Amino acid sequence: MELFDLLKAIILGFVEGMTEFAPVSSTGHMIIVDDLWLKTKEFLGSGSANTFKIVIQLGSILAVVVVMWKRMLSLVGLYKIEGQTASRKFNLGHVIVGIIPAGVFGVLFEDFIDENLFSTSTVIIGLILGAILMIVADRLAPKRPSIKSLDDLSYGKAFRVGLIQCLSLWPGFSRSGATISGGVLLGLDHRTASDFTFIMAVPIMAGASGLSLVKNWDQINADHLGFYIIGFVSAFIFALISIKFFLKLISKVKLVPFAIYRLVLAAILIVFLYL
């Protein structure tokens, strides 16, 4: 494996880590950077390149576990969050209820998504539609959110946020963009919706990565292992840098600035590719 190939892994890890928590679609950005510049499919093969984009997201997910370790331990009864009571407690059940819709649809349509939607053109569509949802969410969200902590979240609302999260199966739509938008429309404040998004991402991405690895295992050889490891570590490091910054930023600027960025990016791509 050549030095520039290793640099590609670092670059994609950087893109993943810096965009995973912002509602701009980390997968979409990796596809854009790869298709228009790095072209890792020429080195890894199509199936392995798509698997790489999914697997290195585990680096960012590990960063969530590190940053939110208290909340993670509380889910399995190993830590008590201040203010939690028997009737007011965010638990593993909320996470399971929230991930069921995307888990079911992800398994049903995994082959279709992997074979047909990992392209810059589909990402452009996702960027635009996701931006529209985010603008609508900020405009229609209650002025005084009723849910300002995960411990106030009901199972019903967790499930409904999970349903909206299914939109993010389309590359470019953004998992955090869909779930944060769904959350604020249902009465969560932006920080709480973000926290729920990140926690749900842990089992979802672990499952998606495992499924993709099993499916494309025969296309991954020993020469690819270093590429995967470097991308994973890069994503983890840059995600640690970005996660705390984003959680502070989202409470201040809400979703519209991110939506505008998405629309501008989509416009640039349309001009670059089609005009």
Secondary structure, 3 states (H helix, E strand, C coil): CCHHHHHHHHHHHHHHHHHCCCCCCHHHHHHHHHHHHHCCHHHHCHHHHHHHHHHCHHHHHHHHHHHCHHHHHHHCCCCCCCCCCCCCCCCHHHHHHHHHHHHHHHHHHHHHHHHHCCCHHHHHHHHHHHHHHHHHHHHHCCCCCCECCHHHCCHHHHHHHHHHHHHHHCCCCCHHHHHHHHHHHCCECHHHHHHHHHHHHHHHHHHHHHHHHHHHHHHCCHHHHHHHHHHHHHHHHHHHHHHHHHHHHHHHHCCHHHHHHHHHHHHHHHHHHHC
